[in-house]
Amino acid sequence: MRSSLLMALLVCFGVAIASCGDSGDRSLNNGEHNAVDNKSVNTVDPVTGDKVDPNIAPVSAKGHDGKQILIGASSADSAATIKKDPDKYVDAALADQKSEAK
């Protein structure tokens, strides 16, 4: 009986630790979109002209229709530049989207 209870506690403790690890990873991107989960509208970085890195979280901006779009970046520095004034890069990101659709 004691060994069953001990085993159940160990299993619960292991699950609790695994859950804590997941929530910690999510908090690193609090307020940001993860590039793996959400796709940016562009494949070319509007700042550098380089290919968008899927490991860099895209930057949220409002499109001309008021809907949210995600602008991809090729580096953390480029993402920081986009974050300073995301509206400045909306047209370039959407233009890249249109050229990819053709």
matplotlib code that plots the C-alpha trace (Angstrom):
import matplotlib.pyplot as plt

x = [0.0, 2.8, 4.8, 1.7, 1.1, 4.8, 4.7, 1.6, 3.2, 6.4, 4.4, 2.4, 5.6, 7.1, 4.1, 4.2, 7.8, 7.3, 4.4, 6.5, 9.1, 6.5, 5.0, 8.5, 9.2, 6.0, 6.6, 9.8, 7.6, 4.9, 3.1, 4.9, 4.0, 6.2, 7.3, 6.8, 3.1, 2.2, 3.3, 4.5, 3.0, 6.5, 9.4, 11.9, 13.0, 11.8, 14.8, 17.7, 16.3, 17.4, 15.3, 13.0, 14.3, 11.5, 13.2, 12.8, 9.3, 7.5, 6.4, 2.8, 1.5, -1.9, -2.5, -4.4, -7.7, -7.1, -6.4, -3.3, -0.4, 2.8, 6.0, 8.9, 12.6, 15.9, 17.6, 16.9, 18.4, 16.1, 13.0, 14.0, 14.1, 10.7, 9.2, 10.3, 7.9, 6.0, 3.7, 6.7, 7.2, 3.6, 3.7, 7.0, 5.8, 2.5, 4.2, 6.5, 3.4, 1.8, 5.0, 5.1, 1.5, 2.2]
y = [0.0, 2.4, 1.6, 2.3, 5.7, 6.6, 5.6, 7.7, 10.7, 10.4, 10.2, 13.3, 15.1, 14.2, 15.6, 18.8, 19.3, 18.7, 21.2, 23.8, 23.5, 24.1, 27.2, 28.7, 28.4, 30.1, 33.0, 33.9, 34.9, 36.6, 39.0, 37.8, 35.3, 32.3, 32.0, 28.2, 28.6, 31.6, 32.3, 35.7, 37.3, 37.7, 35.5, 38.3, 40.6, 44.1, 45.7, 43.6, 41.9, 38.5, 35.4, 35.4, 33.1, 30.9, 30.8, 34.6, 35.5, 37.7, 41.2, 42.0, 45.0, 46.3, 46.0, 48.7, 46.9, 47.0, 43.3, 42.0, 40.8, 39.2, 40.5, 38.1, 39.1, 37.5, 38.3, 39.6, 43.0, 43.3, 42.3, 45.0, 47.5, 46.4, 46.6, 50.3, 51.2, 48.2, 50.3, 51.4, 47.8, 46.7, 47.6, 45.8, 42.7, 42.6, 43.3, 40.3, 38.2, 39.1, 38.3, 34.9, 34.1, 34.5]
z = [0.0, 0.9, -2.2, -4.4, -2.6, -3.0, -6.7, -7.3, -5.6, -7.6, -10.9, -9.9, -8.9, -12.3, -14.2, -12.1, -13.0, -16.7, -16.7, -15.0, -17.7, -20.5, -18.8, -18.3, -22.0, -22.9, -20.5, -22.4, -25.4, -23.3, -25.6, -28.6, -31.2, -31.7, -35.3, -35.2, -34.2, -36.2, -39.7, -40.8, -44.0, -45.5, -46.4, -46.9, -44.0, -44.8, -43.0, -44.4, -47.5, -46.1, -45.8, -42.7, -39.9, -38.6, -35.2, -34.7, -33.3, -35.9, -34.9, -34.7, -36.7, -37.9, -41.6, -43.6, -43.0, -39.2, -38.9, -37.2, -39.4, -38.4, -39.9, -40.0, -39.4, -40.2, -36.9, -33.4, -34.4, -37.3, -35.2, -32.7, -35.5, -36.8, -33.2, -33.0, -35.8, -37.2, -39.3, -41.4, -42.6, -43.2, -46.9, -47.6, -45.7, -47.6, -50.9, -50.3, -49.4, -52.8, -54.7, -53.0, -53.9, -57.6]

ax = plt.figure().add_subplot(projection="3d")
ax.plot(x, y, z, "-o")
ax.set_aspect("equal")
plt.show()
